[in-house]
Amino acid sequence: MLADFIQIPIAAALCWILFVAVDIVFRLPEKGGVKGATAIGRKIEEDGGALAGGTMMGNIVSSPDASAGTLLAACGVYVAGLPGGLAAAVLVFIGNRICHDPGSAGTTGAVLASVMISGFVVLGFAPENFIAGMVIAILTIQGLSHPHASRLLARIWGWRH
Amino acid sequence: MAALIALYVCGLIALFAAIRTVVEPEPYRKLPYLNVMNFAIAGLIVLILAHPLSILAAAAYFVGSTLEANAIASTRAAVMEND
């Protein structure tokens, strides 16, 4: 079993790839789901970022997306194993409906994350490291530099688009 | 032991995000920082209360706080549009 200080960065990288990939596949950078998400995207663009990335960040703020799904799935697997992760997916779906979102990105992200994290638990990873990993992953997108993060997301969106 | 390291990581990130939320002058750009804090707090709820039902508490907290951020941003956008 790897030491925790090695497990957490690996978990953060896996969570980052999973939630960005699911959000891009479900076209979050395309348009704001609500007015507020569009406004956040425009503001980030004004401050030197990219509109597509900013819109995706606005959407992450406004409704539980794949990043929230990954976090709650990690929490679910930590407290109750794979069934806990799937229960978290149901809760994310309900949360999406409350926020007037179709709910496909969040629920898909939560189900995929539950399976991924349960698999890594079998390999000897501790599920709590995925909670810390997901918090680090969201920090790199939403909490360090909005212009840089939005430009990176827009570049990844360019490959998909 | 593992849970303790994850707990400190979440706690420090929550504190960092809270400080950045307060320091950031632009209202729209406060919300992504607040979002990071909400992620960290939802993680902390489960790490501190390791019980199957705490996933309900974390989900309720997270969905509620997301809905609030959504309401703040959308209300502000609607009001600015009318001006």
gemmi code that builds the backbone of each chain (N, CA, C; Angstrom):
import gemmi

chains = {
    "A": [
        ("MET", (0.842, -1.210, 0.000), (0.000, 0.000, 0.000), (0.870, 1.251, 0.000)),
        ("LEU", (0.531, 2.193, -0.863), (1.313, 3.427, -0.968), (1.051, 4.329, 0.236)),
        ("ALA", (2.034, 5.162, 0.546), (1.860, 6.107, 1.656), (0.821, 7.167, 1.270)),
        ("ASP", (0.188, 7.752, 2.312), (-0.904, 8.705, 2.057), (-0.449, 9.905, 1.243)),
        ("PHE", (0.793, 10.383, 1.527), (1.212, 11.598, 0.815), (1.493, 11.319, -0.667)),
        ("ILE", (1.567, 10.036, -1.051), (1.653, 9.696, -2.483), (0.246, 9.429, -3.023)),
        ("GLN", (-0.594, 8.783, -2.191), (-1.969, 8.467, -2.627), (-2.781, 9.719, -2.932)),
        ("ILE", (-2.652, 10.760, -2.096), (-3.505, 11.952, -2.274), (-3.243, 12.640, -3.621)),
        ("PRO", (-1.968, 12.903, -4.026), (-1.776, 13.503, -5.360), (-2.283, 12.618, -6.501)),
        ("ILE", (-2.108, 11.285, -6.382), (-2.609, 10.389, -7.442), (-4.133, 10.494, -7.500)),
        ("ALA", (-4.787, 10.471, -6.313), (-6.248, 10.583, -6.264), (-6.694, 11.919, -6.851)),
        ("ALA", (-5.960, 13.006, -6.533), (-6.327, 14.331, -7.053), (-6.257, 14.339, -8.573)),
        ("ALA", (-5.191, 13.757, -9.137), (-5.041, 13.733, -10.597), (-6.161, 12.912, -11.240)),
        ("LEU", (-6.477, 11.746, -10.656), (-7.537, 10.897, -11.221), (-8.881, 11.621, -11.181)),
        ("CYS", (-9.193, 12.260, -10.035), (-10.468, 12.970, -9.887), (-10.538, 14.123, -10.883)),
        ("TRP", (-9.409, 14.844, -11.046), (-9.359, 15.998, -11.965), (-9.685, 15.538, -13.380)),
        ("ILE", (-8.997, 14.469, -13.823), (-9.217, 13.967, -15.197), (-10.664, 13.519, -15.355)),
        ("LEU", (-11.191, 12.795, -14.351), (-12.561, 12.260, -14.455), (-13.583, 13.388, -14.565)),
        ("PHE", (-13.508, 14.376, -13.636), (-14.595, 15.371, -13.642), (-14.480, 16.330, -14.831)),
        ("VAL", (-13.247, 16.695, -15.234), (-13.116, 17.576, -16.402), (-13.602, 16.835, -17.654)),
        ("ALA", (-13.243, 15.552, -17.801), (-13.663, 14.796, -18.983), (-15.189, 14.695, -19.036)),
        ("VAL", (-15.838, 14.344, -17.907), (-17.297, 14.188, -17.929), (-17.973, 15.532, -18.210)),
        ("ASP", (-17.479, 16.618, -17.582), (-18.086, 17.940, -17.803), (-17.945, 18.373, -19.263)),
        ("ILE", (-16.783, 18.090, -19.862), (-16.564, 18.481, -21.266), (-17.446, 17.632, -22.180)),
        ("VAL", (-17.555, 16.328, -21.885), (-18.396, 15.454, -22.712), (-19.852, 15.928, -22.661)),
        ("PHE", (-20.285, 16.397, -21.476), (-21.670, 16.876, -21.368), (-21.817, 18.357, -21.724)),
        ("ARG", (-20.815, 18.928, -22.385), (-20.882, 20.262, -22.987), (-21.158, 21.390, -21.989)),
        ("LEU", (-20.577, 21.308, -20.787), (-20.762, 22.401, -19.830), (-20.181, 23.733, -20.301)),
        ("PRO", (-19.038, 23.761, -21.056), (-18.509, 25.075, -21.448), (-19.340, 25.764, -22.522)),
        ("GLU", (-20.303, 25.055, -23.143), (-21.011, 25.604, -24.290), (-21.844, 26.833, -23.921)),
        ("LYS", (-22.712, 26.685, -22.897), (-23.525, 27.835, -22.493), (-23.868, 27.726, -21.009)),
        ("GLY", (-24.182, 28.889, -20.410), (-24.533, 28.894, -18.993), (-25.901, 28.262, -18.790)),
        ("GLY", (-26.029, 27.365, -17.816), (-27.316, 26.728, -17.544), (-28.317, 27.730, -16.990)),
        ("VAL", (-27.825, 28.698, -16.209), (-28.671, 29.768, -15.663), (-27.966, 31.106, -15.933)),
        ("LYS", (-28.713, 32.221, -15.752), (-28.151, 33.554, -16.004), (-26.867, 33.789, -15.207)),
        ("GLY", (-26.868, 33.331, -13.961), (-25.723, 33.566, -13.088), (-24.463, 32.922, -13.626)),
        ("ALA", (-24.585, 31.705, -14.185), (-23.420, 30.993, -14.715), (-22.829, 31.769, -15.888)),
        ("THR", (-23.707, 32.296, -16.766), (-23.241, 33.095, -17.903), (-22.523, 34.343, -17.413)),
        ("ALA", (-23.104, 34.989, -16.371), (-22.508, 36.226, -15.846), (-21.125, 35.959, -15.269)),
        ("ILE", (-20.956, 34.833, -14.545), (-19.640, 34.494, -13.982), (-18.646, 34.272, -15.122)),
        ("GLY", (-19.082, 33.565, -16.185), (-18.220, 33.311, -17.339), (-17.765, 34.604, -17.993)),
        ("ARG", (-18.725, 35.555, -18.174), (-18.376, 36.837, -18.818), (-17.387, 37.618, -17.969)),
        ("LYS", (-17.613, 37.596, -16.639), (-16.727, 38.353, -15.730), (-15.313, 37.784, -15.800)),
        ("ILE", (-15.191, 36.432, -15.818), (-13.851, 35.819, -15.893), (-13.192, 36.173, -17.218)),
        ("GLU", (-13.992, 36.219, -18.311), (-13.435, 36.602, -19.615), (-12.923, 38.048, -19.575)),
        ("GLU", (-13.735, 38.954, -18.949), (-13.320, 40.363, -18.829), (-11.990, 40.498, -18.102)),
        ("ASP", (-11.787, 39.628, -17.104), (-10.572, 39.722, -16.291), (-9.403, 38.948, -16.894)),
        ("GLY", (-9.480, 38.615, -18.185), (-8.329, 38.005, -18.847), (-8.428, 36.504, -19.050)),
        ("GLY", (-9.590, 35.905, -18.789), (-9.747, 34.465, -18.993), (-10.386, 34.165, -20.335)),
        ("ALA", (-10.807, 32.909, -20.525), (-11.481, 32.492, -21.753), (-12.952, 32.233, -21.438)),
        ("LEU", (-13.848, 32.632, -22.390), (-15.288, 32.563, -22.116), (-15.767, 31.126, -21.876)),
        ("ALA", (-15.328, 30.170, -22.736), (-15.810, 28.791, -22.594), (-15.444, 28.221, -21.217)),
        ("GLY", (-14.183, 28.431, -20.816), (-13.742, 27.936, -19.507), (-14.483, 28.628, -18.387)),
        ("GLY", (-14.681, 29.955, -18.517), (-15.401, 30.715, -17.494), (-16.830, 30.237, -17.349)),
        ("THR", (-17.478, 29.948, -18.500), (-18.854, 29.467, -18.459), (-18.931, 28.118, -17.735)),
        ("MET", (-17.939, 27.248, -18.023), (-17.922, 25.953, -17.338), (-17.754, 26.154, -15.835)),
        ("MET", (-16.882, 27.111, -15.429), (-16.691, 27.379, -14.003), (-17.980, 27.940, -13.398)),
        ("GLY", (-18.687, 28.796, -14.156), (-19.973, 29.309, -13.694), (-20.982, 28.189, -13.512)),
        ("ASN", (-20.981, 27.239, -14.453), (-21.899, 26.106, -14.340), (-21.567, 25.224, -13.130)),
        ("ILE", (-20.253, 25.083, -12.837), (-19.856, 24.280, -11.665), (-20.380, 24.952, -10.390)),
        ("VAL", (-20.323, 26.311, -10.365), (-20.815, 27.034, -9.187), (-22.331, 26.870, -9.033)),
        ("SER", (-23.052, 26.885, -10.185), (-24.507, 27.020, -10.123), (-25.283, 25.728, -9.962)),
        ("SER", (-24.687, 24.587, -10.215), (-25.431, 23.332, -10.118), (-24.445, 22.201, -9.834)),
        ("PRO", (-24.842, 21.183, -9.061), (-23.902, 20.073, -8.811), (-23.576, 19.355, -10.129)),
        ("ASP", (-22.329, 19.473, -10.603), (-21.919, 18.842, -11.861), (-21.097, 17.596, -11.538)),
        ("ALA", (-20.260, 17.156, -12.495), (-19.472, 15.941, -12.261), (-18.491, 16.099, -11.108)),
        ("SER", (-18.016, 17.344, -10.845), (-17.075, 17.521, -9.730), (-17.780, 17.258, -8.397)),
        ("ALA", (-19.007, 17.783, -8.256), (-19.786, 17.507, -7.042), (-20.111, 16.024, -6.956)),
        ("GLY", (-20.439, 15.420, -8.116), (-20.729, 13.989, -8.145), (-19.539, 13.175, -7.658)),
        ("THR", (-18.321, 13.561, -8.120), (-17.117, 12.836, -7.711), (-16.876, 12.985, -6.212)),
        ("LEU", (-17.048, 14.213, -5.690), (-16.831, 14.433, -4.260), (-17.814, 13.614, -3.427)),
        ("LEU", (-19.102, 13.691, -3.766), (-20.101, 12.981, -2.952), (-19.960, 11.466, -3.130)),
        ("ALA", (-19.544, 11.010, -4.321), (-19.305, 9.576, -4.505), (-18.145, 9.123, -3.620)),
        ("ALA", (-17.074, 9.956, -3.546), (-15.943, 9.613, -2.674), (-16.409, 9.537, -1.226)),
        ("CYS", (-17.263, 10.509, -0.814), (-17.806, 10.507, 0.546), (-18.638, 9.242, 0.772)),
        ("GLY", (-19.470, 8.881, -0.230), (-20.327, 7.701, -0.112), (-19.518, 6.426, 0.000)),
        ("VAL", (-18.456, 6.300, -0.830), (-17.619, 5.098, -0.779), (-16.884, 5.042, 0.566)),
        ("TYR", (-16.485, 6.208, 1.089), (-15.780, 6.249, 2.384), (-16.669, 5.724, 3.505)),
        ("VAL", (-17.955, 6.117, 3.527), (-18.805, 5.710, 4.658), (-19.486, 4.363, 4.435)),
        ("ALA", (-19.743, 3.956, 3.161), (-20.541, 2.747, 2.965), (-20.134, 1.931, 1.740)),
        ("GLY", (-18.926, 2.106, 1.223), (-18.503, 1.301, 0.070), (-19.242, 1.672, -1.205)),
        ("LEU", (-19.208, 0.758, -2.192), (-19.829, 1.048, -3.491), (-21.310, 1.430, -3.379)),
        ("PRO", (-22.140, 0.740, -2.551), (-23.548, 1.161, -2.431), (-23.674, 2.610, -1.951)),
        ("GLY", (-22.759, 3.038, -1.069), (-22.768, 4.429, -0.594), (-22.525, 5.396, -1.740)),
        ("GLY", (-21.583, 5.034, -2.631), (-21.294, 5.883, -3.782), (-22.497, 5.993, -4.704)),
        ("LEU", (-23.205, 4.863, -4.905), (-24.377, 4.888, -5.784), (-25.521, 5.670, -5.121)),
        ("ALA", (-25.629, 5.573, -3.782), (-26.630, 6.381, -3.069), (-26.319, 7.865, -3.269)),
        ("ALA", (-25.011, 8.209, -3.243), (-24.607, 9.602, -3.466), (-25.025, 10.054, -4.867)),
        ("ALA", (-24.936, 9.142, -5.865), (-25.350, 9.497, -7.230), (-26.834, 9.874, -7.261)),
        ("VAL", (-27.664, 9.122, -6.501), (-29.098, 9.440, -6.440), (-29.289, 10.829, -5.820)),
        ("LEU", (-28.534, 11.119, -4.743), (-28.647, 12.424, -4.076), (-28.207, 13.548, -5.022)),
        ("VAL", (-27.153, 13.308, -5.819), (-26.700, 14.327, -6.776), (-27.790, 14.576, -7.817)),
        ("PHE", (-28.439, 13.488, -8.266), (-29.514, 13.649, -9.256), (-30.638, 14.517, -8.680)),
        ("ILE", (-31.024, 14.245, -7.412), (-32.073, 15.057, -6.769), (-31.604, 16.511, -6.675)),
        ("GLY", (-30.321, 16.706, -6.298), (-29.764, 18.055, -6.203), (-29.807, 18.780, -7.539)),
        ("ASN", (-29.496, 18.061, -8.622), (-29.555, 18.662, -9.960), (-30.972, 19.115, -10.281)),
        ("ARG", (-31.942, 18.282, -9.964), (-33.326, 18.637, -10.262), (-33.747, 19.883, -9.470)),
        ("ILE", (-33.255, 19.995, -8.203), (-33.576, 21.178, -7.399), (-32.989, 22.424, -8.065)),
        ("CYS", (-31.797, 22.299, -8.691), (-31.134, 23.441, -9.314), (-31.529, 23.623, -10.783)),
        ("HIS", (-32.623, 23.037, -11.237), (-33.116, 23.184, -12.616), (-32.075, 22.789, -13.656)),
        ("ASP", (-31.464, 21.627, -13.445), (-30.450, 21.127, -14.352), (-30.914, 19.732, -14.770)),
        ("PRO", (-30.681, 19.315, -16.038), (-31.107, 17.961, -16.428), (-30.489, 16.873, -15.544)),
        ("GLY", (-29.271, 17.127, -15.033), (-28.694, 16.191, -14.066), (-27.842, 15.105, -14.666)),
        ("SER", (-27.618, 15.146, -15.997), (-26.872, 14.043, -16.603), (-25.390, 14.070, -16.223)),
        ("ALA", (-24.756, 15.264, -16.221), (-23.316, 15.326, -15.938), (-23.022, 14.895, -14.497)),
        ("GLY", (-23.769, 15.435, -13.544), (-23.522, 15.127, -12.131), (-23.731, 13.659, -11.827)),
        ("THR", (-24.842, 13.093, -12.320), (-25.164, 11.702, -12.005), (-24.164, 10.756, -12.671)),
        ("THR", (-23.826, 11.030, -13.956), (-22.836, 10.190, -14.645), (-21.502, 10.249, -13.916)),
        ("GLY", (-21.086, 11.478, -13.536), (-19.826, 11.644, -12.819), (-19.819, 10.862, -11.521)),
        ("ALA", (-20.937, 10.897, -10.785), (-21.003, 10.208, -9.490), (-20.926, 8.693, -9.672)),
        ("VAL", (-21.635, 8.160, -10.681), (-21.608, 6.702, -10.901), (-20.204, 6.261, -11.323)),
        ("LEU", (-19.598, 7.001, -12.294), (-18.244, 6.634, -12.752), (-17.242, 6.736, -11.607)),
        ("ALA", (-17.366, 7.813, -10.789), (-16.428, 8.003, -9.682), (-16.592, 6.892, -8.649)),
        ("SER", (-17.841, 6.468, -8.368), (-18.060, 5.381, -7.399), (-17.328, 4.120, -7.836)),
        ("VAL", (-17.468, 3.796, -9.146), (-16.829, 2.581, -9.665), (-15.308, 2.730, -9.604)),
        ("MET", (-14.809, 3.930, -10.046), (-13.360, 4.152, -10.060), (-12.776, 4.061, -8.641)),
        ("ILE", (-13.427, 4.742, -7.684), (-12.875, 4.784, -6.324), (-12.961, 3.399, -5.676)),
        ("SER", (-14.091, 2.683, -5.881), (-14.206, 1.332, -5.326), (-13.104, 0.440, -5.887)),
        ("GLY", (-12.789, 0.606, -7.182), (-11.714, -0.166, -7.802), (-10.373, 0.130, -7.150)),
        ("PHE", (-10.092, 1.420, -6.907), (-8.810, 1.777, -6.295), (-8.739, 1.370, -4.831)),
        ("VAL", (-9.912, 1.268, -4.164), (-9.916, 0.774, -2.779), (-9.477, -0.687, -2.765)),
        ("VAL", (-9.938, -1.465, -3.768), (-9.511, -2.872, -3.882), (-7.995, -2.938, -4.082)),
        ("LEU", (-7.434, -1.958, -4.825), (-5.988, -1.935, -5.070), (-5.188, -1.454, -3.856)),
        ("GLY", (-5.879, -1.043, -2.790), (-5.158, -0.654, -1.584), (-5.182, 0.828, -1.276)),
        ("PHE", (-5.942, 1.619, -2.056), (-6.060, 3.044, -1.764), (-7.079, 3.248, -0.638)),
        ("ALA", (-6.889, 4.308, 0.156), (-7.862, 4.649, 1.191), (-8.887, 5.608, 0.586)),
        ("PRO", (-10.219, 5.337, 0.750), (-11.215, 6.199, 0.100), (-11.176, 7.649, 0.575)),
        ("GLU", (-10.744, 7.896, 1.835), (-10.704, 9.281, 2.322), (-9.689, 10.111, 1.536)),
        ("ASN", (-8.661, 9.435, 0.954), (-7.695, 10.177, 0.146), (-8.333, 10.715, -1.121)),
        ("PHE", (-9.411, 10.044, -1.592), (-10.115, 10.563, -2.763), (-10.955, 11.784, -2.403)),
        ("ILE", (-11.442, 11.867, -1.142), (-12.155, 13.083, -0.717), (-11.179, 14.257, -0.751)),
        ("ALA", (-9.995, 14.063, -0.114), (-8.974, 15.124, -0.124), (-8.529, 15.411, -1.551)),
        ("GLY", (-8.382, 14.366, -2.382), (-7.949, 14.536, -3.765), (-8.926, 15.376, -4.565)),
        ("MET", (-10.230, 15.111, -4.383), (-11.238, 15.879, -5.128), (-11.255, 17.328, -4.669)),
        ("VAL", (-11.062, 17.571, -3.360), (-11.026, 18.956, -2.865), (-9.815, 19.687, -3.469)),
        ("ILE", (-8.673, 18.987, -3.590), (-7.497, 19.599, -4.224), (-7.785, 19.859, -5.709)),
        ("ALA", (-8.459, 18.893, -6.382), (-8.751, 19.051, -7.814), (-9.632, 20.269, -8.050)),
        ("ILE", (-10.671, 20.467, -7.225), (-11.551, 21.627, -7.438), (-10.809, 22.913, -7.087)),
        ("LEU", (-9.881, 22.832, -6.111), (-9.086, 24.018, -5.762), (-8.285, 24.495, -6.978)),
        ("THR", (-7.710, 23.555, -7.738), (-6.886, 23.964, -8.883), (-7.728, 24.651, -9.949)),
        ("ILE", (-9.004, 24.278, -10.086), (-9.854, 24.912, -11.100), (-10.450, 26.219, -10.573)),
        ("GLN", (-11.108, 26.173, -9.428), (-11.917, 27.300, -8.968), (-11.191, 28.223, -8.000)),
        ("GLY", (-10.092, 27.782, -7.406), (-9.576, 28.532, -6.263), (-8.192, 29.132, -6.407)),
        ("LEU", (-7.478, 28.905, -7.519), (-6.117, 29.431, -7.600), (-6.055, 30.636, -8.531)),
        ("SER", (-6.269, 30.429, -9.829), (-6.233, 31.543, -10.780), (-7.334, 31.337, -11.807)),
        ("HIS", (-8.376, 32.162, -11.756), (-9.491, 31.988, -12.683), (-9.075, 32.181, -14.152)),
        ("PRO", (-8.265, 33.214, -14.495), (-7.887, 33.356, -15.909), (-7.134, 32.132, -16.432)),
        ("HIS", (-6.161, 31.628, -15.655), (-5.382, 30.480, -16.126), (-6.257, 29.235, -16.241)),
        ("ALA", (-7.077, 28.974, -15.201), (-7.925, 27.773, -15.215), (-8.896, 27.827, -16.385)),
        ("SER", (-9.488, 29.028, -16.641), (-10.480, 29.104, -17.712), (-9.823, 28.910, -19.073)),
        ("ARG", (-8.588, 29.411, -19.230), (-7.904, 29.218, -20.514), (-7.569, 27.743, -20.730)),
        ("LEU", (-7.162, 27.061, -19.644), (-6.863, 25.618, -19.764), (-8.127, 24.841, -20.149)),
        ("LEU", (-9.237, 25.145, -19.474), (-10.497, 24.443, -19.773), (-10.943, 24.731, -21.202)),
        ("ALA", (-10.766, 25.993, -21.647), (-11.174, 26.348, -23.011), (-10.332, 25.588, -24.025)),
        ("ARG", (-9.048, 25.368, -23.702), (-8.187, 24.625, -24.629), (-8.668, 23.167, -24.716)),
        ("ILE", (-9.005, 22.564, -23.576), (-9.506, 21.174, -23.587), (-10.843, 21.123, -24.334)),
        ("TRP", (-11.696, 22.137, -24.119), (-12.990, 22.226, -24.818), (-12.762, 22.330, -26.332)),
        ("GLY", (-11.671, 23.014, -26.749), (-11.346, 23.144, -28.166), (-11.095, 21.783, -28.823)),
        ("TRP", (-10.496, 20.860, -28.075), (-10.251, 19.520, -28.629), (-11.565, 18.792, -28.855)),
        ("ARG", (-12.517, 18.993, -27.937), (-13.785, 18.286, -27.996), (-14.682, 18.896, -29.076)),
        ("HIS", (-14.568, 20.247, -29.181), (-15.536, 20.995, -29.987), (-15.280, 20.834, -31.475)),
    ],
    "B": [
        ("MET", (-5.279, 7.153, 10.731), (-4.170, 8.046, 10.373), (-4.412, 8.680, 9.004)),
        ("ALA", (-4.829, 7.832, 8.041), (-5.075, 8.347, 6.696), (-6.149, 9.418, 6.729)),
        ("ALA", (-7.229, 9.150, 7.517), (-8.338, 10.096, 7.584), (-7.867, 11.424, 8.162)),
        ("LEU", (-6.858, 11.362, 9.060), (-6.373, 12.586, 9.696), (-5.702, 13.500, 8.670)),
        ("ILE", (-4.900, 12.908, 7.763), (-4.238, 13.726, 6.734), (-5.288, 14.350, 5.816)),
        ("ALA", (-6.284, 13.525, 5.388), (-7.347, 14.046, 4.520), (-8.105, 15.168, 5.231)),
        ("LEU", (-8.327, 14.986, 6.542), (-9.033, 15.993, 7.343), (-8.279, 17.321, 7.332)),
        ("TYR", (-6.949, 17.262, 7.533), (-6.153, 18.498, 7.546), (-6.119, 19.145, 6.166)),
        ("VAL", (-6.021, 18.319, 5.111), (-6.009, 18.878, 3.744), (-7.312, 19.643, 3.509)),
        ("CYS", (-8.465, 18.999, 3.834), (-9.769, 19.651, 3.618), (-9.884, 20.904, 4.481)),
        ("GLY", (-9.453, 20.829, 5.730), (-9.563, 21.974, 6.637), (-8.754, 23.158, 6.147)),
        ("LEU", (-7.502, 22.898, 5.731), (-6.635, 23.992, 5.273), (-7.199, 24.618, 3.993)),
        ("ILE", (-7.708, 23.767, 3.072), (-8.255, 24.311, 1.824), (-9.523, 25.122, 2.118)),
        ("ALA", (-10.361, 24.651, 3.061), (-11.564, 25.404, 3.428), (-11.179, 26.780, 3.947)),
        ("LEU", (-10.155, 26.832, 4.807), (-9.700, 28.101, 5.385), (-9.149, 29.029, 4.293)),
        ("PHE", (-8.307, 28.460, 3.413), (-7.718, 29.228, 2.316), (-8.817, 29.821, 1.427)),
        ("ALA", (-9.809, 28.967, 1.066), (-10.879, 29.428, 0.170), (-11.729, 30.486, 0.861)),
        ("ALA", (-11.978, 30.318, 2.167), (-12.780, 31.302, 2.898), (-12.080, 32.657, 2.902)),
        ("ILE", (-10.752, 32.643, 3.134), (-10.003, 33.913, 3.150), (-10.036, 34.564, 1.762)),
        ("ARG", (-9.847, 33.764, 0.704), (-9.883, 34.338, -0.648), (-11.260, 34.892, -0.987)),
        ("THR", (-12.318, 34.224, -0.489), (-13.676, 34.727, -0.738), (-13.841, 36.114, -0.128)),
        ("VAL", (-13.323, 36.286, 1.097), (-13.465, 37.572, 1.785), (-12.608, 38.639, 1.103)),
        ("VAL", (-11.397, 38.273, 0.667), (-10.451, 39.243, 0.119), (-10.846, 39.696, -1.294)),
        ("GLU", (-11.429, 38.770, -2.103), (-11.781, 39.070, -3.502), (-12.807, 40.206, -3.570)),
        ("PRO", (-12.497, 41.313, -4.282), (-13.443, 42.439, -4.312), (-14.614, 42.241, -5.275)),
        ("GLU", (-14.417, 41.448, -6.352), (-15.446, 41.326, -7.392), (-16.501, 40.274, -7.001)),
        ("PRO", (-17.794, 40.678, -6.854), (-18.808, 39.740, -6.342), (-18.925, 38.432, -7.133)),
        ("TYR", (-18.931, 38.500, -8.491), (-19.062, 37.261, -9.272), (-17.895, 36.318, -9.033)),
        ("ARG", (-16.707, 36.898, -8.833), (-15.535, 36.028, -8.679), (-15.369, 35.518, -7.260)),
        ("LYS", (-16.162, 36.033, -6.319), (-16.187, 35.452, -4.974), (-16.779, 34.038, -5.027)),
        ("LEU", (-17.761, 33.831, -5.938), (-18.539, 32.581, -5.905), (-17.709, 31.320, -6.194)),
        ("PRO", (-16.782, 31.314, -7.191), (-15.961, 30.106, -7.353), (-15.133, 29.779, -6.105)),
        ("TYR", (-14.604, 30.816, -5.417), (-13.844, 30.555, -4.182), (-14.763, 29.948, -3.122)),
        ("LEU", (-15.981, 30.501, -3.049), (-16.961, 29.986, -2.090), (-17.288, 28.526, -2.404)),
        ("ASN", (-17.338, 28.207, -3.721), (-17.602, 26.850, -4.175), (-16.520, 25.888, -3.667)),
        ("VAL", (-15.249, 26.320, -3.710), (-14.157, 25.487, -3.192), (-14.363, 25.237, -1.704)),
        ("MET", (-14.756, 26.304, -0.969), (-14.987, 26.141, 0.469), (-16.107, 25.138, 0.729)),
        ("ASN", (-17.176, 25.206, -0.089), (-18.289, 24.273, 0.090), (-17.858, 22.826, -0.143)),
        ("PHE", (-17.023, 22.609, -1.164), (-16.489, 21.260, -1.417), (-15.746, 20.765, -0.175)),
        ("ALA", (-14.863, 21.635, 0.351), (-14.039, 21.222, 1.482), (-14.898, 20.947, 2.714)),
        ("ILE", (-15.923, 21.778, 2.952), (-16.782, 21.579, 4.130), (-17.593, 20.285, 3.983)),
        ("ALA", (-18.115, 20.021, 2.752), (-18.870, 18.774, 2.537), (-17.974, 17.566, 2.830)),
        ("GLY", (-16.708, 17.643, 2.385), (-15.754, 16.568, 2.690), (-15.513, 16.440, 4.176)),
        ("LEU", (-15.377, 17.594, 4.865), (-15.119, 17.580, 6.316), (-16.275, 16.943, 7.085)),
        ("ILE", (-17.518, 17.223, 6.642), (-18.692, 16.669, 7.342), (-18.572, 15.142, 7.394)),
        ("VAL", (-18.247, 14.537, 6.232), (-18.167, 13.070, 6.169), (-16.938, 12.552, 6.913)),
        ("LEU", (-15.805, 13.280, 6.813), (-14.583, 12.810, 7.469), (-14.712, 12.875, 8.985)),
        ("ILE", (-15.427, 13.882, 9.500), (-15.572, 14.016, 10.955), (-16.627, 13.039, 11.479)),
        ("LEU", (-17.742, 12.904, 10.718), (-18.834, 12.004, 11.132), (-18.861, 10.812, 10.190)),
        ("ALA", (-17.982, 9.839, 10.398), (-17.921, 8.692, 9.484), (-19.051, 7.711, 9.800)),
        ("HIS", (-20.236, 8.002, 9.286), (-21.427, 7.167, 9.500), (-22.179, 7.132, 8.171)),
        ("PRO", (-22.819, 6.009, 7.792), (-23.512, 5.966, 6.490), (-24.493, 7.115, 6.271)),
        ("LEU", (-25.130, 7.600, 7.339), (-26.116, 8.669, 7.137), (-25.471, 10.037, 6.911)),
        ("SER", (-24.163, 10.173, 7.230), (-23.553, 11.500, 7.073), (-23.459, 11.890, 5.595)),
        ("ILE", (-23.564, 10.905, 4.672), (-23.592, 11.261, 3.248), (-24.830, 12.112, 2.945)),
        ("LEU", (-25.926, 11.844, 3.662), (-27.138, 12.663, 3.494), (-26.875, 14.096, 3.941)),
        ("ALA", (-26.192, 14.241, 5.077), (-25.890, 15.581, 5.593), (-24.988, 16.334, 4.621)),
        ("ALA", (-23.951, 15.630, 4.120), (-23.020, 16.282, 3.195), (-23.743, 16.694, 1.914)),
        ("ALA", (-24.582, 15.792, 1.374), (-25.302, 16.111, 0.136), (-26.264, 17.267, 0.367)),
        ("ALA", (-26.975, 17.265, 1.504), (-27.923, 18.344, 1.794), (-27.180, 19.673, 1.913)),
        ("TYR", (-26.044, 19.672, 2.625), (-25.255, 20.902, 2.757), (-24.790, 21.370, 1.391)),
        ("PHE", (-24.249, 20.432, 0.589), (-23.655, 20.830, -0.676), (-24.707, 21.348, -1.660)),
        ("VAL", (-25.828, 20.613, -1.769), (-26.877, 21.046, -2.705), (-27.460, 22.387, -2.251)),
        ("GLY", (-27.666, 22.543, -0.949), (-28.205, 23.803, -0.427), (-27.288, 24.977, -0.727)),
        ("SER", (-25.978, 24.782, -0.505), (-25.050, 25.892, -0.721), (-24.910, 26.204, -2.214)),
        ("THR", (-24.987, 25.157, -3.068), (-24.931, 25.386, -4.507), (-26.144, 26.186, -4.965)),
        ("LEU", (-27.306, 25.821, -4.415), (-28.540, 26.526, -4.772), (-28.450, 27.999, -4.354)),
        ("GLU", (-27.834, 28.257, -3.196), (-27.664, 29.647, -2.744), (-26.758, 30.421, -3.691)),
        ("ALA", (-25.613, 29.798, -4.082), (-24.686, 30.476, -5.006), (-25.399, 30.758, -6.333)),
        ("ASN", (-26.177, 29.779, -6.793), (-26.961, 29.912, -8.020), (-27.922, 31.103, -7.888)),
        ("ALA", (-28.614, 31.184, -6.749), (-29.593, 32.258, -6.537), (-28.903, 33.619, -6.483)),
        ("ILE", (-27.762, 33.701, -5.782), (-27.049, 34.979, -5.667), (-26.608, 35.450, -7.056)),
        ("ALA", (-25.950, 34.548, -7.826), (-25.421, 34.936, -9.135), (-26.557, 35.302, -10.086)),
        ("SER", (-27.625, 34.496, -10.102), (-28.701, 34.739, -11.065), (-29.487, 35.998, -10.714)),
        ("THR", (-29.718, 36.237, -9.417), (-30.436, 37.450, -9.019), (-29.629, 38.678, -9.393)),
        ("ARG", (-28.318, 38.629, -9.123), (-27.459, 39.763, -9.452), (-27.455, 40.016, -10.958)),
        ("ALA", (-27.351, 38.908, -11.742), (-27.340, 39.057, -13.208), (-28.650, 39.668, -13.688)),
        ("ALA", (-29.792, 39.242, -13.111), (-31.098, 39.753, -13.524), (-31.230, 41.233, -13.162)),
        ("VAL", (-30.772, 41.610, -11.957), (-30.877, 43.011, -11.515), (-29.997, 43.902, -12.382)),
        ("MET", (-28.761, 43.460, -12.683), (-27.842, 44.260, -13.499), (-28.395, 44.442, -14.909)),
        ("GLU", (-29.100, 43.406, -15.421), (-29.683, 43.485, -16.753), (-30.731, 44.595, -16.829)),
        ("ASN", (-31.528, 44.723, -15.740), (-32.602, 45.712, -15.727), (-32.082, 47.138, -15.617)),
        ("ASP", (-30.876, 47.320, -15.029), (-30.362, 48.680, -14.819), (-29.964, 49.356, -16.139)),
    ],
}
model = gemmi.Model(1)
for chain_id, residues in chains.items():
    chain = gemmi.Chain(chain_id)
    for i, (resn, *xyz) in enumerate(residues, 1):
        res = gemmi.Residue()
        res.name, res.seqid = resn, gemmi.SeqId(i, " ")
        for name, pos in zip(("N", "CA", "C"), xyz):
            atom = gemmi.Atom()
            atom.name, atom.element = name, gemmi.Element(name[0])
            atom.pos, atom.b_iso = gemmi.Position(*pos), 0.0
            res.add_atom(atom)
        chain.add_residue(res)
    model.add_chain(chain)
structure = gemmi.Structure()
structure.add_model(model)
structure.setup_entities()
